Amino acid sequence: MLLDFWGCPTGYYLHQTECYRVFFEEVTYPEAEVACRVHGGILALPHSFMQSEFLESLVDYSEIKYSYNASSIWIGHRLENVSDTGFFDILLGRSHQTPSDIDGDCIVITKVDGKHTGWNTTDCGLTQANYICQLSKDLFL
């Protein structure tokens, strides 16, 4: 596997100790989970406001680089694993909206007209969205 200067596989971007890559392929949540496992990782699991901001910036950068416009991007969090709305306040900062419409139990980063509109829930098996994979940089040392 070819690694970049920072120790991530080609096409992935380093943030803290993890490598991330946006895949512009619309699939269901279970299909995205499998695809990330095939690449040796998991769907991205941000656990801080800084990680959330990085992922939104990575989506923006990747859209420009690959001339693609994504409206929904899977991440690894599921509503059943989120115990209260305080989780969203910490993770997304006060400027973002906690998902108010519960349409399913899988979480996507959403965009409308190129602007991030927050995170929403949607049906895991029916909705198709792009996705972000996360790999541990330590796997490649």
N, CA, C and O of each residue as an XYZ file, in Angstrom:
564
protein
N       0.847     -1.177      0.000
C       0.000      0.000      0.000
C       0.888      1.234      0.000
O       1.817      1.337      0.802
N       0.607      2.156     -0.886
C       1.371      3.385     -1.009
C       0.909      4.392      0.041
O      -0.282      4.689      0.139
N       1.853      4.919      0.828
C       1.530      5.880      1.869
C       2.038      7.258      1.488
O       3.052      7.382      0.801
N       1.332      8.302      1.935
C       1.797      9.655      1.676
C       2.811     10.076      2.742
O       3.172      9.286      3.615
N       3.255     11.301      2.660
C       4.264     11.828      3.578
C       3.831     11.720      5.038
O       4.666     11.526      5.922
N       2.518     11.846      5.294
C       1.995     11.847      6.660
C       1.700     10.439      7.179
O       1.347     10.276      8.347
N       1.842      9.427      6.330
C       1.614      8.052      6.771
C       0.225      7.523      6.498
O      -0.150      6.473      7.019
N      -0.547      8.234      5.687
C      -1.884      7.767      5.311
C      -1.832      7.160      3.910
O      -0.993      7.549      3.098
N      -2.724      6.210      3.621
C      -2.787      5.684      2.251
C      -3.115      6.798      1.263
O      -3.741      7.793      1.629
N      -2.700      6.634      0.037
C      -2.974      7.612     -1.004
C      -4.476      7.889     -1.081
O      -5.286      6.963     -1.105
N      -4.834      9.163     -1.118
C      -6.232      9.575     -1.192
C      -6.849      9.884      0.159
O      -7.930     10.470      0.228
N      -6.175      9.498      1.234
C      -6.660      9.778      2.590
C      -5.956     11.014      3.134
O      -4.852     11.354      2.707
N      -6.610     11.682      4.083
C      -6.061     12.891      4.687
C      -5.977     12.716      6.191
O      -6.913     12.231      6.827
N      -4.837     13.120      6.754
C      -4.573     12.962      8.179
C      -5.218     14.071      8.992
O      -5.124     15.249      8.648
N      -5.872     13.676     10.071
C      -6.346     14.618     11.096
C      -6.089     13.949     12.435
O      -6.628     12.882     12.726
N      -5.262     14.589     13.241
C      -4.819     14.040     14.515
C      -4.165     12.680     14.253
O      -3.126     12.642     13.593
N      -4.711     11.583     14.728
C      -4.062     10.279     14.525
C      -4.833      9.390     13.562
O      -4.549      8.197     13.452
N      -5.803      9.963     12.866
C      -6.651      9.176     11.966
C      -6.525      9.679     10.531
O      -6.242     10.853     10.290
N      -6.740      8.769      9.589
C      -6.752      9.096      8.165
C      -8.197      9.009      7.676
O      -8.927      8.085      8.034
N      -8.603      9.985      6.851
C      -9.989     10.060      6.386
C     -10.024     10.226      4.874
O      -9.137     10.835      4.274
N     -11.082      9.663      4.266
C     -11.284      9.829      2.828
C     -12.776      9.857      2.531
O     -13.544      9.050      3.056
N     -13.172     10.794      1.683
C     -14.557     10.869      1.215
C     -14.674     10.004     -0.026
O     -13.860     10.106     -0.944
N     -15.685      9.156     -0.051
C     -15.973      8.334     -1.227
C     -17.258      8.841     -1.864
O     -18.317      8.830     -1.237
N     -17.160      9.285     -3.111
C     -18.317      9.785     -3.831
C     -18.955      8.634     -4.595
O     -18.836      8.509     -5.813
N     -19.626      7.813     -3.830
C     -20.333      6.647     -4.349
C     -21.580      6.522     -3.483
O     -21.468      6.292     -2.279
N     -22.746      6.666     -4.061
C     -23.971      6.640     -3.270
C     -24.392      5.208     -2.987
O     -24.737      4.446     -3.890
N     -24.354      4.865     -1.697
C     -24.676      3.520     -1.235
C     -25.504      3.626      0.048
O     -25.606      4.702      0.638
N     -26.092      2.507      0.476
C     -26.805      2.479      1.750
C     -25.791      2.455      2.892
O     -24.602      2.221      2.673
N     -26.265      2.694      4.095
C     -25.387      2.673      5.274
C     -24.677      1.324      5.421
O     -23.459      1.303      5.598
N     -25.402      0.190      5.354
C     -24.698     -1.100      5.469
C     -23.636     -1.297      4.382
O     -22.569     -1.851      4.650
N     -23.924     -0.849      3.167
C     -22.938     -0.966      2.086
C     -21.723     -0.088      2.361
O     -20.596     -0.478      2.053
N     -21.940      1.094      2.937
C     -20.822      1.984      3.280
C     -19.961      1.359      4.381
O     -18.734      1.445      4.337
N     -20.610      0.731      5.368
C     -19.854      0.042      6.429
C     -18.953     -1.036      5.842
O     -17.783     -1.142      6.211
N     -19.493     -1.830      4.937
C     -18.718     -2.907      4.304
C     -17.573     -2.322      3.489
O     -16.447     -2.815      3.555
N     -17.857     -1.272      2.719
C     -16.813     -0.658      1.886
C     -15.661     -0.148      2.743
O     -14.497     -0.321      2.383
N     -15.976      0.478      3.872
C     -14.901      0.977      4.748
C     -14.107     -0.183      5.342
O     -12.885     -0.096      5.461
N     -14.784     -1.265      5.716
C     -14.069     -2.438      6.244
C     -13.134     -3.027      5.189
O     -12.022     -3.447      5.508
N     -13.584     -3.059      3.936
C     -12.739     -3.560      2.842
C     -11.462     -2.728      2.740
O     -10.398     -3.253      2.414
N     -11.572     -1.435      3.018
C     -10.409     -0.542      2.983
C      -9.596     -0.599      4.271
O      -8.576      0.079      4.389
N     -10.043     -1.409      5.244
C      -9.301     -1.557      6.489
C      -9.718     -0.603      7.587
O      -8.994     -0.433      8.568
N     -10.890      0.033      7.435
C     -11.310      1.009      8.427
C     -12.771      0.893      8.801
O     -13.372     -0.178      8.720
N     -13.328      2.018      9.212
C     -14.717      2.124      9.634
C     -15.302      3.405      9.054
O     -14.569      4.268      8.570
N     -16.625      3.523      9.106
C     -17.226      4.822      8.791
C     -16.729      5.828      9.815
O     -16.581      5.496     10.992
N     -16.472      7.044      9.382
C     -15.897      8.075     10.257
C     -16.742      8.279     11.506
O     -17.966      8.391     11.435
N     -16.067      8.324     12.649
C     -16.720      8.520     13.944
C     -16.129      9.740     14.646
O     -15.278      9.591     15.523
N     -16.562     10.938     14.276
C     -16.039     12.119     14.967
C     -16.516     12.158     16.414
O     -17.675     11.859     16.701
N     -15.620     12.527     17.321
C     -15.955     12.594     18.744
C     -15.685     13.963     19.342
O     -15.695     14.122     20.563
N     -15.443     14.956     18.489
C     -15.212     16.308     18.984
C     -15.674     17.309     17.931
O     -15.853     16.970     16.761
N     -15.859     18.537     18.371
C     -16.224     19.611     17.454
C     -15.140     19.778     16.385
O     -15.448     19.986     15.212
N     -13.861     19.685     16.797
C     -12.759     19.852     15.857
C     -12.789     18.760     14.772
O     -12.568     19.054     13.597
N     -13.055     17.528     15.154
C     -13.148     16.457     14.160
C     -14.330     16.682     13.221
O     -14.218     16.457     12.016
N     -15.459     17.124     13.768
C     -16.630     17.401     12.931
C     -16.328     18.486     11.909
O     -16.677     18.359     10.735
N     -15.678     19.557     12.362
C     -15.314     20.645     11.461
C     -14.335     20.160     10.387
O     -14.445     20.541      9.221
N     -13.379     19.317     10.789
C     -12.434     18.770      9.817
C     -13.177     17.977      8.749
O     -12.902     18.138      7.560
N     -14.113     17.124      9.153
C     -14.836     16.302      8.177
C     -15.646     17.164      7.221
O     -15.692     16.878      6.025
N     -16.281     18.206      7.722
C     -17.030     19.096      6.830
C     -16.088     19.797      5.852
O     -16.423     19.963      4.679
N     -14.916     20.207      6.327
C     -13.920     20.837      5.444
C     -13.395     19.844      4.422
O     -13.181     20.198      3.262
N     -13.183     18.592      4.847
C     -12.704     17.556      3.929
C     -13.728     17.300      2.832
O     -13.357     17.115      1.673
N     -14.999     17.286      3.179
C     -16.047     17.119      2.171
C     -15.989     18.273      1.175
O     -16.044     18.047     -0.034
N     -15.878     19.506      1.666
C     -15.795     20.677      0.782
C     -14.584     20.587     -0.140
O     -14.706     20.796     -1.348
N     -13.418     20.278      0.422
C     -12.195     20.173     -0.369
C     -12.325     19.074     -1.423
O     -11.967     19.270     -2.585
N     -12.839     17.921     -1.008
C     -12.963     16.785     -1.932
C     -13.938     17.091     -3.061
O     -13.727     16.668     -4.197
N     -15.001     17.824     -2.755
C     -15.953     18.204     -3.798
C     -15.287     19.083     -4.850
O     -15.519     18.915     -6.047
N     -14.468     20.007     -4.404
C     -13.754     20.876     -5.340
C     -12.754     20.067     -6.146
O     -12.681     20.198     -7.367
N     -11.983     19.230     -5.465
C     -10.939     18.444     -6.135
C     -11.516     17.515     -7.195
O     -10.939     17.363     -8.272
N     -12.660     16.889     -6.891
C     -13.223     15.897     -7.808
C     -14.448     16.406     -8.562
O     -15.131     15.624     -9.224
N     -14.735     17.704     -8.473
C     -15.871     18.328     -9.160
C     -17.157     17.546     -8.921
O     -17.842     17.144     -9.861
N     -17.468     17.342     -7.659
C     -18.638     16.564     -7.273
C     -19.421     17.343     -6.227
O     -18.829     18.048     -5.410
N     -20.728     17.225     -6.242
C     -21.553     17.917     -5.262
C     -22.352     16.884     -4.474
O     -23.298     16.296     -4.998
N     -21.979     16.665     -3.239
C     -22.657     15.689     -2.390
C     -23.716     16.376     -1.543
O     -23.477     17.461     -1.013
N     -24.886     15.755     -1.409
C     -25.925     16.334     -0.561
C     -26.040     15.599      0.775
O     -26.505     16.175      1.758
N     -25.620     14.335      0.820
C     -25.659     13.548      2.052
C     -24.419     12.670      2.128
O     -24.018     12.048      1.144
N     -23.815     12.627      3.319
C     -22.586     11.852      3.512
C     -22.724     11.056      4.804
O     -22.892     11.634      5.878
N     -22.653      9.725      4.701
C     -22.747      8.870      5.888
C     -21.549      9.061      6.807
O     -20.415      9.199      6.349
N     -21.816      9.068      8.104
C     -20.772      8.921      9.118
C     -21.186      7.736      9.991
O     -22.297      7.224      9.857
N     -20.312      7.309     10.869
C     -20.541      6.069     11.592
C     -21.488      6.142     12.775
O     -21.912      5.101     13.276
N     -21.833      7.328     13.237
C     -22.740      7.418     14.387
C     -24.143      6.981     13.990
O     -24.610      7.241     12.881
N     -24.798      6.312     14.928
C     -26.200      5.923     14.754
C     -26.993      6.520     15.902
O     -26.487      6.643     17.017
N     -28.215      6.885     15.635
C     -29.044      7.528     16.636
C     -29.162      6.684     17.901
O     -29.210      7.231     19.003
N     -29.208      5.368     17.759
C     -29.340      4.486     18.933
C     -28.130      4.575     19.855
O     -28.226      4.209     21.026
N     -26.993      5.055     19.351
C     -25.784      5.180     20.160
C     -25.613      6.576     20.751
O     -24.649      6.835     21.471
N     -26.539      7.466     20.448
C     -26.475      8.845     20.931
C     -27.508      8.983     22.044
O     -28.711      8.927     21.791
N     -27.039      9.162     23.269
C     -27.942      9.104     24.422
C     -28.769     10.369     24.621
O     -29.882     10.293     25.142
N     -28.261     11.519     24.224
C     -29.029     12.753     24.422
C     -28.564     13.815     23.442
O     -27.534     13.667     22.784
N     -29.338     14.886     23.353
C     -29.001     15.941     22.399
C     -27.743     16.701     22.802
O     -27.157     17.395     21.971
N     -27.314     16.586     24.061
C     -26.069     17.227     24.475
C     -24.880     16.725     23.673
O     -23.904     17.448     23.475
N     -24.967     15.488     23.215
C     -23.926     14.918     22.360
C     -23.727     15.787     21.124
O     -22.596     16.081     20.737
N     -24.832     16.194     20.509
C     -24.738     17.013     19.302
C     -24.217     18.404     19.615
O     -23.475     18.978     18.818
N     -24.591     18.954     20.759
C     -24.099     20.278     21.141
C     -22.579     20.279     21.268
O     -21.916     21.213     20.818
N     -22.033     19.240     21.877
C     -20.579     19.140     22.042
C     -19.907     18.872     20.704
O     -18.906     19.503     20.364
N     -20.463     17.932     19.949
C     -19.837     17.495     18.713
C     -19.928     18.536     17.611
O     -18.979     18.717     16.848
N     -21.038     19.209     17.521
C     -21.271     20.114     16.409
C     -21.155     21.581     16.767
O     -21.153     22.431     15.876
N     -21.059     21.898     18.034
C     -21.021     23.298     18.428
C     -22.415     23.881     18.430
O     -23.326     23.328     17.814
N     -22.583     24.961     19.099
C     -23.909     25.561     19.252
C     -24.455     26.112     17.943
O     -25.661     26.332     17.832
N     -23.603     26.340     16.950
C     -24.078     26.935     15.698
C     -24.797     25.916     14.813
O     -25.466     26.303     13.855
N     -24.672     24.638     15.111
C     -25.319     23.603     14.320
C     -26.625     23.181     14.978
O     -26.824     23.375     16.177
N     -27.480     22.623     14.203
C     -28.769     22.148     14.693
C     -28.695     20.678     15.068
O     -28.157     19.865     14.316
N     -29.230     20.344     16.220
C     -29.424     18.946     16.575
C     -30.506     18.415     15.645
O     -31.496     19.106     15.404
N     -30.343     17.197     15.114
C     -31.400     16.678     14.234
C     -32.758     16.741     14.925
O     -32.921     16.245     16.039
N     -33.721     17.350     14.259
C     -35.045     17.479     14.855
C     -36.025     16.490     14.236
O     -36.928     16.003     14.917
N     -35.856     16.196     12.971
C     -36.719     15.222     12.308
C     -36.050     13.862     12.379
O     -34.971     13.665     11.821
N     -36.672     12.951     13.044
C     -36.112     11.614     13.167
C     -36.720     10.755     12.064
O     -37.844     10.266     12.187
N     -35.963     10.580     10.989
C     -36.431      9.814      9.832
C     -35.805      8.433      9.764
O     -36.088      7.677      8.835
N     -34.976      8.094     10.708
C     -34.287      6.811     10.724
C     -33.260      6.849     11.824
O     -33.254      7.776     12.634
N     -32.388      5.859     11.871
C     -31.415      5.858     12.970
C     -29.971      5.981     12.506
O     -29.052      5.818     13.309
N     -29.755      6.266     11.224
C     -28.390      6.497     10.748
C     -28.205      7.992     10.478
O     -29.145      8.686     10.091
N     -26.991      8.467     10.686
C     -26.742      9.909     10.642
C     -25.910     10.281      9.413
O     -24.915      9.634      9.086
N     -26.357     11.346      8.749
C     -25.648     11.876      7.585
C     -25.314     13.340      7.827
O     -26.051     14.060      8.502
N     -24.182     13.768      7.261
C     -23.876     15.186      7.143
C     -24.650     15.648      5.915
O     -24.561     15.028      4.856
N     -25.405     16.729      6.050
C     -26.213     17.180      4.914
C     -25.745     18.529      4.392
O     -25.219     19.364      5.128
N     -25.959     18.711      3.087
C     -25.625     19.973      2.412
C     -26.762     20.328      1.473
O     -27.370     19.457      0.850
N     -27.036     21.617      1.381
C     -28.015     22.130      0.423
C     -27.362     23.308     -0.283
O     -26.855     24.225      0.362
N     -27.376     23.280     -1.600
C     -26.757     24.341     -2.403
C     -25.313     24.597     -1.988
O     -24.873     25.745     -1.944
N     -24.575     23.528     -1.682
C     -23.163     23.651     -1.349
C     -22.864     24.094      0.066
O     -21.695     24.244      0.421
N     -23.880     24.310      0.887
C     -23.662     24.755      2.269
C     -24.075     23.655      3.240
O     -25.101     22.995      3.066
N     -23.246     23.477      4.267
C     -23.564     22.485      5.291
C     -24.795     22.926      6.063
O     -24.887     24.070      6.508
N     -25.730     22.017      6.214
C     -26.962     22.334      6.936
C     -27.069     21.539      8.237
O     -28.101     21.575      8.905
N     -26.015     20.831      8.590
C     -26.021     20.076      9.846
C     -26.026     18.581      9.620
O     -25.631     18.081      8.567
N     -26.481     17.894     10.634
C     -26.592     16.443     10.580
C     -28.057     16.078     10.654
O     -28.836     16.736     11.341
N     -28.427     15.037      9.952
C     -29.799     14.553      9.988
C     -29.797     13.048     10.119
O     -28.789     12.383      9.880
N     -30.944     12.526     10.503
C     -31.099     11.080     10.551
C     -31.874     10.642      9.326
O     -32.677     11.396      8.776
N     -31.624      9.425      8.912
C     -32.323      8.894      7.748
C     -32.351      7.376      7.843
O     -31.695      6.790      8.704
N     -33.100      6.751      6.970
C     -33.234      5.303      6.961
C     -31.942      4.651      6.470
O     -31.452      4.966      5.385
N     -31.405      3.757      7.263
C     -30.102      3.139      6.966
C     -30.114      2.275      5.705
O     -29.146      2.266      4.944
N     -31.205      1.554      5.489
C     -31.235      0.590      4.398
C     -31.816      1.099      3.102
O     -31.629      0.480      2.054
N     -32.528      2.229      3.151
C     -33.160      2.744      1.937
C     -32.427      3.922      1.334
O     -32.299      4.018      0.113
N     -31.945      4.820      2.178
C     -31.278      6.027      1.699
C     -29.918      5.679      1.109
O     -29.201      4.824      1.629
N     -29.579      6.349      0.027
C     -28.253      6.205     -0.567
C     -27.510      7.519     -0.371
O     -28.052      8.595     -0.628
N     -26.274      7.423      0.084
C     -25.465      8.615      0.335
C     -24.002      8.293      0.093
O     -23.615      7.127      0.020
N     -23.195      9.332     -0.029
C     -21.746      9.183     -0.094
C     -21.272      8.858      1.323
O     -22.085      8.828      2.246
N     -19.989      8.618      1.511
C     -19.533      8.232      2.847
C     -18.082      8.617      3.078
O     -17.323      8.863      2.141
N     -17.713      8.663      4.374
C     -16.342      8.973      4.778
C     -15.798      7.793      5.561
O     -16.390      7.365      6.552
N     -14.671      7.272      5.109
C     -13.993      6.194      5.840
C     -12.887      6.760      6.716
O     -12.274      7.778      6.394
N     -12.649      6.091      7.813
C     -11.625      6.480      8.791
C     -10.716      5.275      9.025
O     -11.184      4.166      9.285
N      -9.422      5.514      8.928
C      -8.418      4.490      9.213
C      -7.484      4.996     10.297
O      -7.185      6.189     10.362
N      -7.036      4.108     11.127
C      -6.051      4.482     12.129
C      -4.670      4.555     11.477
O      -4.228      3.608     10.827
N      -4.009      5.674     11.657
C      -2.659      5.833     11.085
C      -1.713      4.768     11.642
O      -0.769      4.360     10.964
N      -1.963      4.315     12.879
C      -1.103      3.316     13.509
C      -1.071      2.002     12.756
O      -0.125      1.231     12.918
N      -2.071      1.721     11.939
C      -2.090      0.487     11.155
C      -0.931      0.410     10.171
O      -0.535     -0.676      9.748
N      -0.395      1.565      9.812
C       0.594      1.615      8.739
C       2.012      1.864      9.225
O       2.930      2.010      8.417
N       2.197      1.914     10.539
C       3.535      2.160     11.088
C       4.330      0.882     11.181
O       5.480      0.900     11.621
